[in-house]
Amino acid sequence: MTVDDEEVRHVAQLARVDLDDEEVERFAGQFAEILEHFEALDEVPKVDPDPELANVMRPDEVEKGLTQEEALRNAPETEDGYFKGPTVS
């Protein structure tokens, strides 16, 4: 696939990028290479989609949680019933 200088200048204008003539030529070649890679994707065979998936999540169940004392038991530092972390400045 070929990309002409006018297309490169148009894309550069949309991106608000100033290009000199040398850059336009270089980018035209690079754009053509990129588009060739996209064309290669058209050659990838199509596959059948996976069948619809069933919801395998279990329903939420309320369970007894930890008391505040139990939750703080292994904390390296606590203060007034809360976890105490390092000071961040």
All heavy atoms as an XYZ file, in Angstrom:
707
protein
N       0.853     -1.172      0.000
C       0.000      0.000      0.000
C       0.897      1.233      0.000
O       1.921      1.264      0.668
C      -0.904     -0.028      1.227
C      -1.698      1.240      1.421
S      -3.030      0.998      2.579
C      -4.384      1.418      1.532
N       0.509      2.216     -0.745
C       1.301      3.442     -0.799
C       0.543      4.570     -0.108
O      -0.687      4.618     -0.124
C       1.588      3.855     -2.254
O       0.344      4.058     -2.929
C       2.405      2.797     -2.967
N       1.302      5.430      0.509
C       0.750      6.612      1.164
C       1.433      7.802      0.524
O       2.663      7.886      0.501
C       1.033      6.574      2.687
C       0.518      7.832      3.356
C       0.430      5.329      3.317
N       0.644      8.725     -0.007
C       1.269      9.877     -0.673
C       1.555     10.998      0.325
O       1.074     11.004      1.461
C       0.429     10.361     -1.854
C      -0.930     10.919     -1.450
O      -1.186     11.063     -0.244
O      -1.730     11.211     -2.358
N       2.371     11.937     -0.113
C       2.807     13.039      0.745
C       1.626     13.864      1.253
O       1.641     14.360      2.374
C       3.787     13.942     -0.006
C       5.104     13.257     -0.302
O       5.302     12.118      0.178
O       5.930     13.850     -1.017
N       0.599     13.993      0.425
C      -0.553     14.809      0.809
C      -1.277     14.199      2.012
O      -1.709     14.919      2.915
C      -1.512     14.941     -0.373
C      -2.559     16.003     -0.192
C      -1.985     17.399      0.043
O      -0.953     17.735     -0.578
O      -2.560     18.127      0.867
N      -1.370     12.867      2.036
C      -2.006     12.201      3.180
C      -1.189     12.410      4.452
O      -1.745     12.645      5.526
C      -2.173     10.706      2.896
C      -3.229     10.403      1.845
C      -3.275      8.939      1.496
O      -2.211      8.376      1.185
O      -4.372      8.367      1.542
N       0.125     12.331      4.326
C       0.996     12.547      5.485
C       0.848     13.972      5.995
O       0.728     14.212      7.200
C       2.469     12.243      5.142
C       3.383     12.614      6.295
C       2.636     10.782      4.768
N       0.820     14.926      5.089
C       0.670     16.335      5.497
C      -0.696     16.548      6.175
O      -0.805     17.306      7.138
C       0.821     17.252      4.298
C       2.229     17.314      3.765
C       2.349     18.303      2.588
N       3.550     18.071      1.836
C       4.775     18.416      2.209
N       4.950     19.015      3.364
N       5.812     18.179      1.445
N      -1.720     15.871      5.666
C      -3.053     16.006      6.259
C      -3.055     15.464      7.697
O      -3.584     16.112      8.615
C      -4.093     15.271      5.409
C      -5.470     15.302      5.988
N      -6.230     16.448      6.043
C      -6.219     14.332      6.562
C      -7.390     16.186      6.623
N      -7.399     14.895      6.942
N      -2.477     14.287      7.896
C      -2.407     13.703      9.246
C      -1.574     14.604     10.157
O      -1.932     14.833     11.317
C      -1.827     12.274      9.198
C      -1.554     11.744     10.601
C      -2.780     11.350      8.446
N      -0.481     15.133      9.644
C       0.365     16.029     10.438
C      -0.406     17.291     10.827
O      -0.288     17.779     11.957
C       1.624     16.385      9.665
N      -1.218     17.795      9.913
C      -2.005     18.986     10.203
C      -3.035     18.681     11.294
O      -3.227     19.482     12.205
C      -2.712     19.477      8.942
C      -3.549     20.714      9.166
C      -4.342     21.106      7.919
O      -4.425     20.346      6.964
N      -4.919     22.293      7.958
N      -3.684     17.524     11.200
C      -4.648     17.141     12.229
C      -3.985     17.009     13.596
O      -4.587     17.326     14.624
C      -5.328     15.819     11.858
C      -6.244     15.851     10.633
C      -6.713     14.446     10.306
C      -7.426     16.773     10.873
N      -2.745     16.522     13.602
C      -2.003     16.347     14.853
C      -1.291     17.627     15.269
O      -0.628     17.652     16.305
C      -0.990     15.215     14.699
N      -1.417     18.653     14.445
C      -0.751     19.949     14.691
C       0.764     19.770     14.832
O       1.383     20.238     15.778
C      -1.342     20.621     15.915
C      -2.782     21.049     15.702
C      -3.303     21.860     16.881
N      -4.577     22.446     16.576
C      -5.757     21.910     16.877
N      -5.785     20.734     17.479
N      -6.880     22.509     16.586
N       1.320     19.029     13.870
C       2.757     18.770     13.836
C       3.306     19.342     12.534
O       2.770     19.080     11.460
C       3.040     17.243     13.906
C       4.516     16.960     13.757
C       2.491     16.661     15.197
N       4.353     20.130     12.649
C       5.007     20.675     11.460
C       6.068     19.701     10.983
O       6.932     19.296     11.768
C       5.654     22.035     11.763
C       4.619     23.111     12.058
O       3.533     23.063     11.440
O       4.888     23.979     12.904
N       6.000     19.314      9.710
C       6.977     18.399      9.132
C       7.643     19.057      7.941
O       6.983     19.726      7.140
C       6.285     17.104      8.659
C       5.557     16.268      9.706
C       4.879     15.081      9.031
C       6.514     15.788     10.767
N       8.962     18.840      7.820
C       9.638     19.307      6.609
C       9.518     18.219      5.540
O       9.003     17.126      5.790
C      11.094     19.688      6.886
C      11.943     18.539      7.414
O      11.656     17.382      7.062
O      12.879     18.807      8.179
N       9.980     18.502      4.322
C       9.804     17.569      3.203
C      10.466     16.215      3.467
O       9.924     15.173      3.083
C      10.368     18.184      1.916
C       9.538     19.370      1.449
O       8.352     19.444      1.835
O      10.067     20.216      0.694
N      11.632     16.238      4.097
C      12.338     14.987      4.387
C      11.529     14.111      5.357
O      11.416     12.895      5.174
C      13.707     15.299      4.987
C      14.547     14.069      5.283
C      15.888     14.458      5.901
O      16.597     15.307      5.316
O      16.202     13.891      6.962
N      10.957     14.743      6.374
C      10.149     14.005      7.341
C       8.880     13.452      6.696
O       8.459     12.333      6.999
C       9.784     14.903      8.526
C      10.969     15.264      9.403
C      10.626     16.318     10.437
O       9.904     17.281     10.112
O      11.089     16.152     11.589
N       8.284     14.221      5.788
C       7.081     13.768      5.096
C       7.378     12.491      4.314
O       6.619     11.521      4.364
C       6.524     14.872      4.170
C       5.450     14.312      3.255
C       5.987     16.037      4.984
N       8.491     12.460      3.605
C       8.863     11.274      2.834
C       9.113     10.072      3.753
O       8.675      8.958      3.467
C      10.111     11.558      2.003
C       9.864     12.478      0.822
C      11.129     12.729      0.024
O      11.957     11.794     -0.081
O      11.289     13.846     -0.480
N       9.825     10.320      4.852
C      10.124      9.233      5.778
C       8.832      8.668      6.393
O       8.639      7.458      6.458
C      11.068      9.726      6.879
C      11.542      8.596      7.784
C      12.587      9.035      8.787
N      11.951      9.821      9.835
C      12.402     10.986     10.284
N      13.495     11.508      9.779
N      11.778     11.639     11.236
N       7.937      9.564      6.822
C       6.691      9.114      7.431
C       5.770      8.430      6.428
O       5.023      7.523      6.794
C       5.961     10.271      8.116
C       6.613     10.709      9.404
C       6.849     12.050      9.658
C       6.981      9.786     10.366
C       7.449     12.463     10.832
C       7.580     10.178     11.553
C       7.814     11.528     11.783
N       5.816      8.830      5.179
C       4.994      8.174      4.155
C       5.374      6.695      4.073
O       4.498      5.818      4.005
C       5.158      8.866      2.809
N       6.666      6.416      4.089
C       7.130      5.028      4.065
C       6.725      4.268      5.317
O       6.296      3.112      5.253
N       6.839      4.927      6.461
C       6.485      4.275      7.725
C       4.983      4.004      7.811
O       4.563      2.942      8.263
C       6.938      5.135      8.901
C       8.445      5.192      9.053
C       8.890      6.131     10.160
O       8.093      6.865     10.738
N      10.189      6.122     10.449
N       4.181      4.977      7.350
C       2.735      4.770      7.351
C       2.356      3.601      6.449
O       1.489      2.797      6.780
C       1.994      6.026      6.892
C       1.966      7.141      7.904
C       1.660      8.434      7.507
C       2.237      6.915      9.244
C       1.632      9.470      8.423
C       2.201      7.947     10.161
C       1.902      9.238      9.753
N       3.016      3.502      5.296
C       2.725      2.404      4.366
C       3.039      1.058      5.029
O       2.259      0.101      4.896
C       3.520      2.584      3.083
N       4.147      0.989      5.756
C       4.505     -0.257      6.450
C       3.465     -0.608      7.513
O       3.073     -1.772      7.654
C       5.878     -0.130      7.111
C       7.034     -0.131      6.143
C       8.366      0.040      6.847
O       8.462     -0.349      8.037
O       9.297      0.553      6.220
N       3.015      0.390      8.246
C       2.014      0.155      9.285
C       0.723     -0.368      8.665
O       0.120     -1.326      9.155
C       1.750      1.452     10.087
C       2.985      1.809     10.918
C       0.510      1.318     10.971
C       2.951      3.181     11.533
N       0.300      0.229      7.555
C      -0.928     -0.209      6.906
C      -0.794     -1.624      6.355
O      -1.775     -2.381      6.336
C      -1.319      0.774      5.805
C      -1.753      2.157      6.314
C      -1.990      3.108      5.143
C      -2.990      2.062      7.183
N       0.406     -2.002      5.924
C       0.628     -3.377      5.462
C       0.421     -4.373      6.604
O      -0.127     -5.464      6.404
C       2.031     -3.529      4.880
C       2.194     -2.885      3.519
C       3.630     -2.948      3.010
O       4.424     -3.756      3.551
O       3.950     -2.190      2.092
N       0.839     -3.989      7.801
C       0.631     -4.864      8.968
C      -0.865     -5.040      9.240
O      -1.316     -6.125      9.581
C       1.343     -4.321     10.205
C       2.839     -4.417     10.133
N       3.498     -5.617     10.145
C       3.787     -3.455     10.037
C       4.811     -5.403     10.068
N       5.005     -4.090     10.005
N      -1.629     -3.958      9.096
C      -3.073     -4.066      9.293
C      -3.699     -4.938      8.211
O      -4.640     -5.685      8.487
C      -3.733     -2.685      9.302
C      -3.654     -2.004     10.644
C      -2.725     -1.003     10.869
C      -4.506     -2.372     11.674
C      -2.654     -0.378     12.108
C      -4.435     -1.761     12.905
C      -3.511     -0.761     13.122
N      -3.199     -4.861      6.994
C      -3.724     -5.708      5.926
C      -3.445     -7.184      6.217
O      -4.245     -8.052      5.873
C      -3.114     -5.309      4.583
C      -3.668     -4.008      4.037
C      -3.013     -3.586      2.734
O      -2.015     -4.210      2.315
O      -3.503     -2.621      2.133
N      -2.327     -7.462      6.880
C      -2.001     -8.846      7.233
C      -3.030     -9.411      8.202
O      -3.298    -10.611      8.206
C      -0.604     -8.922      7.836
N      -3.632     -8.553      9.003
C      -4.651     -9.020      9.940
C      -5.880     -9.546      9.207
O      -6.604    -10.395      9.731
C      -5.055     -7.895     10.894
C      -3.985     -7.441     11.885
C      -4.490     -6.261     12.686
C      -3.585     -8.579     12.800
N      -6.134     -9.045      7.995
C      -7.277     -9.530      7.219
C      -7.091    -10.991      6.818
O      -8.066    -11.674      6.507
C      -7.477     -8.679      5.965
C      -7.968     -7.281      6.299
O      -8.589     -7.124      7.380
O      -7.742     -6.361      5.493
N      -5.861    -11.473      6.807
C      -5.577    -12.845      6.409
C      -5.745    -13.844      7.549
O      -5.712    -15.049      7.327
C      -4.157    -12.939      5.845
C      -3.952    -12.094      4.596
C      -2.501    -12.043      4.159
O      -1.696    -12.848      4.660
O      -2.188    -11.178      3.331
N      -5.928    -13.355      8.745
C      -6.104    -14.236      9.896
C      -7.462    -14.911      9.759
O      -8.476    -14.244      9.545
C      -6.033    -13.441     11.215
C      -6.348    -14.324     12.412
C      -4.671    -12.790     11.362
N      -7.492    -16.232      9.872
C      -8.775    -16.926      9.707
C      -9.739    -16.591     10.834
O      -9.344    -16.389     11.977
C      -8.391    -18.407      9.736
C      -7.079    -18.457     10.423
C      -6.397    -17.150     10.150
N     -10.995    -16.549     10.467
C     -12.027    -16.270     11.463
C     -12.295    -17.544     12.259
O     -12.208    -18.645     11.749
C     -13.291    -15.810     10.769
C     -13.114    -14.476     10.058
C     -14.444    -13.881      9.730
C     -14.408    -12.562      8.999
N     -13.290    -11.764      8.977
N     -12.606    -17.381     13.520
C     -12.915    -18.525     14.379
C     -14.342    -18.374     14.884
O     -14.875    -17.276     14.969
C     -11.945    -18.629     15.572
C     -10.539    -18.903     15.114
C     -11.984    -17.377     16.418
N     -14.926    -19.494     15.220
C     -16.272    -19.457     15.783
C     -16.196    -18.882     17.191
O     -15.313    -19.243     17.970
C     -16.867    -20.860     15.844
C     -17.122    -21.425     14.458
O     -17.386    -20.613     13.541
O     -17.060    -22.651     14.285
N     -17.120    -17.996     17.528
C     -17.093    -17.437     18.885
C     -17.430    -18.506     19.911
O     -18.100    -19.492     19.610
C     -18.165    -16.342     18.843
C     -19.053    -16.712     17.710
C     -18.204    -17.472     16.723
N     -16.957    -18.293     21.116
C     -17.267    -19.214     22.210
C     -18.770    -19.188     22.472
O     -19.422    -18.155     22.300
C     -16.527    -18.799     23.482
C     -15.035    -19.034     23.374
O     -14.637    -19.911     22.596
O     -14.273    -18.332     24.072
N     -19.323    -20.308     22.892
C     -20.749    -20.300     23.234
C     -20.986    -19.357     24.407
O     -20.065    -19.013     25.149
C     -21.035    -21.755     23.621
C     -19.710    -22.336     23.954
C     -18.696    -21.586     23.145
N     -22.212    -18.959     24.538
C     -22.554    -18.050     25.642
C     -22.108    -18.661     26.966
O     -22.315    -19.848     27.218
C     -24.057    -17.801     25.673
C     -24.554    -16.952     24.534
C     -23.985    -15.548     24.572
O     -23.903    -14.945     25.660
O     -23.606    -15.061     23.489
N     -21.503    -17.853     27.785
C     -21.034    -18.323     29.085
C     -22.152    -18.208     30.115
O     -22.948    -17.277     30.075
C     -19.826    -17.501     29.530
C     -18.614    -17.563     28.607
C     -17.515    -16.640     29.123
C     -18.090    -18.983     28.503
N     -22.193    -19.142     31.018
C     -23.171    -19.102     32.095
C     -22.547    -18.413     33.301
O     -21.335    -18.490     33.515
C     -23.591    -20.519     32.464
N     -23.353    -17.746     34.063
C     -22.870    -17.084     35.267
C     -22.487    -18.152     36.285
O     -23.323    -18.933     36.734
C     -23.940    -16.160     35.833
C     -23.440    -15.369     37.021
O     -22.296    -15.496     37.434
N     -24.300    -14.537     37.571
N     -21.222    -18.196     36.629
C     -20.745    -19.199     37.579
C     -20.458    -18.587     38.950
O     -19.870    -19.226     39.806
C     -19.469    -19.906     37.056
C     -19.785    -20.704     35.812
C     -18.366    -18.906     36.805
N     -20.872    -17.349     39.130
C     -20.637    -16.689     40.407
C     -21.661    -17.190     41.425
O     -22.825    -17.387     41.109
C     -20.772    -15.171     40.259
C     -19.807    -14.577     39.230
S     -18.093    -14.747     39.698
C     -17.998    -13.555     40.988
N     -21.211    -17.396     42.620
C     -22.118    -17.828     43.667
C     -22.810    -16.600     44.246
O     -22.277    -15.495     44.194
C     -21.355    -18.563     44.756
C     -20.337    -17.693     45.476
C     -19.789    -18.402     46.706
N     -18.697    -17.681     47.293
C     -18.806    -16.562     48.000
N     -19.970    -16.017     48.201
N     -17.741    -15.964     48.500
N     -23.966    -16.769     44.821
C     -24.642    -15.625     45.440
C     -23.876    -15.194     46.692
O     -23.234    -16.005     47.360
C     -26.033    -16.162     45.788
C     -25.883    -17.643     45.810
C     -24.753    -17.988     44.892
N     -23.944    -13.928     46.989
C     -23.302    -13.422     48.204
C     -24.026    -13.974     49.427
O     -25.255    -14.048     49.464
C     -23.345    -11.894     48.242
C     -22.419    -11.272     47.229
O     -21.459    -11.950     46.823
O     -22.642    -10.114     46.850
N     -23.234    -14.358     50.412
C     -23.800    -14.842     51.661
C     -23.167    -14.059     52.800
O     -21.949    -13.897     52.851
C     -23.520    -16.336     51.833
C     -24.200    -17.203     50.797
C     -23.850    -18.672     50.939
O     -23.249    -19.052     51.972
O     -24.174    -19.429     50.017
N     -23.987    -13.580     53.688
C     -23.497    -12.822     54.836
C     -22.903    -13.806     55.832
O     -23.525    -14.810     56.185
C     -24.637    -12.016     55.487
C     -24.132    -11.270     56.715
C     -25.233    -11.051     54.485
N     -21.672    -13.525     56.241
C     -20.999    -14.360     57.227
C     -20.498    -13.473     58.359
O     -20.310    -12.265     58.183
C     -19.823    -15.108     56.589
C     -20.239    -16.109     55.544
C     -19.055    -16.867     54.955
O     -17.910    -16.662     55.435
O     -19.277    -17.654     54.032
N     -20.230    -14.093     59.480
C     -19.719    -13.348     60.625
C     -18.303    -12.854     60.291
O     -17.472    -13.613     59.807
C     -19.687    -14.255     61.851
C     -19.245    -13.556     63.110
C     -19.344    -14.506     64.302
C     -18.976    -13.761     65.550
N     -17.619    -13.932     65.955
N     -18.060    -11.576     60.559
C     -16.748    -10.998     60.306
C     -15.926    -10.911     61.576
O     -16.323    -11.379     62.654
N     -14.762    -10.299     61.453
C     -13.880    -10.122     62.601
C     -14.356     -8.957     63.455
O     -14.890     -7.973     62.946
C     -12.451     -9.825     62.139
C     -11.747    -10.884     61.311
C     -10.398    -10.366     60.843
C     -11.574    -12.159     62.101
N     -14.100     -9.070     64.729
C     -14.338     -7.923     65.594
C     -13.186     -6.950     65.376
O     -12.145     -7.295     64.794
C     -14.380     -8.337     67.073
O     -13.076     -8.811     67.439
C     -15.440     -9.397     67.325
N     -13.362     -5.744     65.858
C     -12.298     -4.751     65.705
C     -11.028     -5.230     66.410
O      -9.931     -5.095     65.873
C     -12.746     -3.405     66.271
C     -11.757     -2.293     66.023
C     -12.298     -0.938     66.449
O     -13.344     -0.840     67.073
N     -11.582      0.102     66.104
N     -11.179     -5.814     67.551
C     -10.024     -6.311     68.304
C      -9.298     -7.414     67.525
O      -8.075     -7.435     67.440
C     -10.479     -6.835     69.662
C      -9.345     -7.310     70.537
C      -9.868     -7.830     71.871
O     -10.426     -7.027     72.638
O      -9.703     -9.042     72.120
N     -10.058     -8.330     66.923
C      -9.458     -9.419     66.155
C      -8.736     -8.878     64.915
O      -7.662     -9.351     64.553
C     -10.524    -10.424     65.724
C     -11.112    -11.223     66.869
C     -12.324    -12.026     66.435
O     -13.046    -11.595     65.517
O     -12.536    -13.095     67.033
N      -9.327     -7.884     64.281
C      -8.729     -7.325     63.071
C      -7.413     -6.618     63.392
O      -6.467     -6.662     62.607
C      -9.699     -6.354     62.400
N      -7.338     -5.991     64.535
C      -6.143     -5.218     64.894
C      -5.095     -6.050     65.618
O      -3.985     -5.568     65.847
C      -6.538     -4.031     65.783
C      -7.438     -2.979     65.131
C      -7.875     -1.960     66.164
C      -6.712     -2.308     63.982
N      -5.400     -7.285     65.946
C      -4.527     -8.110     66.773
C      -3.100     -8.210     66.216
O      -2.127     -8.124     66.953
C      -5.120     -9.506     66.926
C      -4.310    -10.380     67.878
C      -4.926    -11.737     68.112
N      -6.295    -11.581     68.602
C      -7.294    -12.389     68.268
N      -7.099    -13.406     67.483
N      -8.497    -12.191     68.752
N      -2.921     -8.422     64.928
C      -1.580     -8.614     64.353
C      -0.990     -7.354     63.718
O       0.052     -7.414     63.089
C      -1.614     -9.726     63.313
C      -1.869    -11.072     63.938
O      -1.406    -11.347     65.030
N      -2.616    -11.921     63.248
N      -1.665     -6.231     63.881
C      -1.162     -4.987     63.302
C       0.093     -4.550     64.048
O       0.149     -4.616     65.283
C      -2.213     -3.894     63.380
N       1.136     -4.097     63.320
C       2.349     -3.664     64.007
C       2.115     -2.445     64.894
O       2.735     -2.314     65.945
C       3.331     -3.339     62.882
C       2.554     -3.355     61.622
C       1.258     -4.018     61.880
N       1.188     -1.564     64.480
C       0.884     -0.383     65.280
C      -0.586     -0.048     65.133
O      -1.144     -0.131     64.046
C       1.690      0.834     64.806
C       3.055      0.983     65.421
C       3.648      2.337     65.073
O       3.339      3.311     65.781
O       4.406      2.390     64.097
N      -1.195      0.345     66.243
C      -2.579      0.815     66.206
C      -2.668      2.083     67.030
O      -1.792      2.386     67.844
C      -3.547     -0.233     66.801
O      -3.209     -0.446     68.160
C      -3.497     -1.536     66.027
N      -3.734      2.827     66.781
C      -3.951      4.043     67.557
C      -5.449      4.295     67.624
O      -6.122      4.375     66.582
C      -3.250      5.228     66.882
C      -3.338      6.516     67.685
C      -2.540      7.631     67.037
O      -1.305      7.473     66.907
O      -3.147      8.631     66.647
N      -5.980      4.397     68.827
C      -7.400      4.664     69.058
C      -8.311      3.699     68.311
O      -9.337      4.079     67.749
C      -7.747      6.108     68.669
C      -6.988      7.132     69.492
O      -6.735      6.852     70.689
O      -6.642      8.194     68.945
N      -7.914      2.431     68.224
C      -8.752      1.429     67.596
C      -8.656      1.358     66.086
O      -9.502      0.745     65.433
N      -7.629      1.972     65.507
C      -7.443      1.982     64.048
C      -6.028      1.499     63.728
O      -5.113      1.570     64.532
C      -7.625      3.390     63.460
C      -9.012      3.923     63.637
C      -9.319      4.800     64.677
C     -10.044      3.551     62.782
C     -10.597      5.296     64.852
C     -11.325      4.040     62.938
C     -11.596      4.912     63.973
O     -12.870      5.389     64.142
N      -5.824      1.049     62.479
C      -4.485      0.734     62.012
C      -3.696      2.027     61.924
O      -4.242      3.064     61.523
C      -4.517      0.107     60.596
C      -5.143     -1.265     60.570
C      -6.424     -1.439     60.110
C      -4.429     -2.370     60.974
C      -7.023     -2.681     60.072
C      -4.997     -3.642     60.940
C      -6.302     -3.785     60.487
N      -2.443      1.987     62.292
C      -1.598      3.179     62.168
C      -0.524      2.874     61.149
O       0.196      1.878     61.260
C      -0.968      3.541     63.517
C      -0.152      4.811     63.443
C       0.358      5.232     64.796
C       1.151      6.523     64.644
N       1.716      6.957     65.900
N      -0.433      3.721     60.126
C       0.567      3.537     59.077
C       1.645      4.581     59.197
O       1.601      5.482     60.041
N       2.651      4.468     58.334
C       3.748      5.437     58.373
C       3.277      6.823     57.947
O       2.327      6.958     57.174
C       4.762      4.867     57.379
C       3.951      4.025     56.457
C       2.822      3.494     57.279
N       3.948      7.826     58.461
C       3.647      9.197     58.086
C       4.135      9.440     56.665
O       5.255      9.089     56.319
C       4.331     10.179     59.056
O       3.923      9.864     60.373
C       3.974     11.601     58.733
N       3.285     10.030     55.860
C       3.633     10.343     54.465
C       3.662     11.836     54.331
O       2.695     12.532     54.664
C       2.605      9.734     53.478
C       2.973     10.075     52.058
C       2.517      8.244     53.684
N       4.771     12.360     53.849
C       4.832     13.819     53.710
C       4.924     14.224     52.280
O       5.138     13.482     51.395
C       6.005     14.368     54.468
O       7.211     13.751     54.068
